[in-house]
Amino acid sequence: EVFAGIGVISLGPLPLSSWGYNENIEPIEYDLSKAKEILKNKGFQDRNRNKIIDKDGKEFVLNIITNIEDA
């Protein structure tokens, strides 16, 4: 159940309401342990125990750019 039953789980980066949404995308099964394993195999670790993984001592950073007018 997502957002008190009124939310929809997205299959990709775009919501159902977007003109760019592709209904033919196959969903990827949520598997946290598999994701952690893949990242670990690629060299990502939580070296300083701050619950943020990093690779080669460089902290993982994710920048999200949005347009407030379309939010």
Residue, then its C-alpha position, 0 to 999 in steps of 0.5 A: e500500500v502506497f500513500a494511504g492507498i491513493g499512491v501508485i508505485s512508479l516503474g521508472p523515473l517518470p510518473l504515470s501522469s507524464w507525457g514521457y511515461n512508457e507503459n512498456i517498461e518492465p518493472i524491476e523487483y525491489d530487492l534491497s539485499k541484491a542492491k547492496e550486494i551489487l554496490k558492494n561488488k562495485g566497491f561501495q562501502d560505508r567506510n565512516r559508518n554514517k549510513i552513506i556509502d562511498k566508493d574509494g573513500k569518495e562520498f556518494v553524492l546525488n544531485i537532483i535538479t527540479n523545476i519549481e514551476d512544474a512541481 
